[in-house]
Amino acid sequence: MATADLWFDPICPWTWLTSRWLIEVEQVRDVRVRFHVMCLQLLDEVDPAPIDPSREKYWGPARVSMATELSLGAAGLRALYPAFGSLIHEERAPLDRDLYAYALSRAGLPHSLANAAISPYYDDAIRASHAVGMTPVGGEIGCPVIHYNGVGGEMAAFFGPVVSPSPRGEAADRLWDGIAIAAGTEGFFELKRIRTRSPVFD
C-alpha cells in the first residue's frame, strides 16, 4: 500500500480542504493517509518582520495536536484532526480552551489534553515534526505539505494541492492521479495559478 503523509496546522483552512480530499482518495485508491503536525507560526521566525504577539494563541491547536500524538499515537491524531477542522473552519469556533476540550471530547479523546495549548513543553516536538515535513520541499512555503511514498518505494514531497472546494468521488480520483504523476516526475517543481475563491466548505 502506498502512503500519503500530510503535514497540517489545524488553523490552515486550505490544508483542511486538502485533508478531506485525501480521505476521499483513501476510498478509491490503495493509499493510506498519515497525519503529522506542523505550525505555521514557525514560518514567522524566519520572516524579518516583527512577530505579532497576539498570534501566540495560534500555537494552541498545534500543541494540543502534538500532545495527542505523543500520548495516543497516530490514531489519536487522526481522530482529533477532523474534530478540529470542523470546529475551527466550518463552525468558526474561537481558538480557546473550550474549543480544544470540545474537539477532544468529540473525537473520543481525553479532554485534559486541552491543557497542552498553553505549554511550550511540546514546542520542540512540533519543531522536529515541522522540519521533517518541510525539509524536502524547502522552508519558504506553508501548508499543506504531502510526502508520497508509492508502492515501489519512490518518494515525492510537495506543497499542495490547494483546492476549493475539496474534490469528491471521481474528481478526487482524477486529481490524485495527476498529482502522483507530476510529483513523481524528475525535475518537476511548480504548477500554480492565482486563487480566485476563498475556502469553500461543504
Buried (B, 14 or more C-beta within 10 A) or exposed (E): EBBBBBBBBBBBBBBBBBBBBBBBBBEBBEBEBBBBBBBBBBBBEEEEEEEEEEEEBBBBBBBBBBBBBBBBEEEBBBBBBBBBBBBBBEEEBEBEBEBBBBBBEBBEBBBEBBBBBBEEEBBEBBBEBBEBBBEEBEEEEBBBBBBBBBEEEEEBBBBBBBBBBBBBEEBBBEBBEEBBEBBBEEEEEEEEEEEEEEBEBE
